[in-house]
């Protein structure tokens, strides 16, 4: 599927799918699995979900500390420095 979408990346018929698969993601995502089982709508920024988001954020942070996850240090930028082995996008 990835190869197909890369081959059709300039085709507007596939723009939505390309954005969902290859687009930049939000730092945090929260979905309502009952109304959005395919997890296509990020509701993290909605004020009515702030308590849930804060609770889950705390759980993840605690787990990262307990497991000595190096990503708990937000100043550690090593994660963006690994080489990308995917195909380069086609140039128009």
C-alpha positions as CSV (number, residue, x, y, z in Angstrom):
1,X,0.0,0.0,0.0
2,X,2.8,2.4,0.8
3,X,4.4,1.9,-2.6
4,X,1.1,2.4,-4.3
5,X,0.4,5.7,-2.4
6,X,4.0,6.9,-3.1
7,X,3.4,6.2,-6.8
8,X,0.2,8.2,-6.6
9,X,1.2,10.9,-4.2
10,X,0.2,13.7,-6.6
11,X,-3.2,12.2,-7.3
12,X,-5.9,14.2,-5.4
13,X,-8.1,11.1,-5.2
14,X,-5.6,9.7,-2.6
15,X,-4.6,13.0,-0.8
16,X,-6.6,12.1,2.3
17,X,-5.1,8.7,2.6
18,X,-1.6,10.0,2.0
19,X,-2.0,12.7,4.7
20,X,-3.3,10.1,7.2
21,X,-0.4,7.7,6.5
22,X,2.6,10.0,5.8
23,X,1.5,13.3,7.4
24,X,3.0,14.8,10.6
25,X,1.1,13.7,13.6
26,X,0.2,15.7,16.7
27,X,2.4,15.3,19.7
28,X,-0.6,13.8,21.6
29,X,-3.6,12.0,20.2
30,X,-6.8,11.0,21.9
31,X,-9.7,9.3,20.2
32,X,-13.2,8.2,21.2
33,X,-13.2,4.5,20.3
34,X,-16.9,4.2,20.7
35,X,-17.8,6.9,18.1
36,X,-14.5,6.7,16.1
37,X,-13.3,3.1,16.1
38,X,-10.9,3.7,13.2
39,X,-9.3,6.5,15.3
40,X,-9.4,9.1,12.5
41,X,-10.4,12.1,14.7
42,X,-8.0,13.5,17.3
43,X,-10.0,15.0,20.2
44,X,-7.0,15.8,22.4
45,X,-7.4,19.6,22.0
46,X,-11.1,19.6,23.0
47,X,-11.5,21.2,26.5
48,X,-14.1,18.6,27.6
49,X,-11.4,15.9,27.4
50,X,-8.7,17.8,29.3
51,X,-9.0,15.7,32.5
52,X,-8.8,12.5,30.6
53,X,-5.8,13.7,28.6
54,X,-4.0,14.9,31.8
55,X,-4.7,11.5,33.5
56,X,-3.3,9.6,30.5
57,X,-0.3,11.9,30.2
58,X,0.6,11.3,33.8
59,X,0.3,7.5,33.4
60,X,2.6,7.5,30.3
61,X,5.1,9.8,32.0
62,X,5.2,7.6,35.2
63,X,5.6,4.5,33.0
64,X,8.4,6.0,31.1
65,X,10.2,6.9,34.3
66,X,9.7,3.4,35.8
67,X,11.1,1.8,32.7
68,X,14.0,4.2,32.3
69,X,12.8,5.3,28.9
70,X,15.4,7.8,27.5
71,X,12.5,9.7,25.8
72,X,11.4,11.0,29.2
73,X,14.0,13.7,28.8
74,X,12.3,16.0,26.3
75,X,15.6,17.7,25.7
76,X,17.0,14.5,24.2
77,X,16.8,15.0,20.5
78,X,18.6,11.8,19.4
79,X,15.3,10.4,18.0
80,X,15.2,12.7,15.0
81,X,18.8,11.9,14.0
82,X,18.4,8.3,12.9
83,X,18.8,7.7,9.1
84,X,15.7,7.4,7.0
85,X,15.7,4.2,4.9
86,X,12.4,4.8,3.1
87,X,12.1,5.8,-0.5
88,X,12.6,9.5,-1.3
89,X,9.5,11.2,-2.5
90,X,9.1,11.7,-6.2
91,X,9.9,15.2,-7.4
92,X,7.5,16.9,-9.7
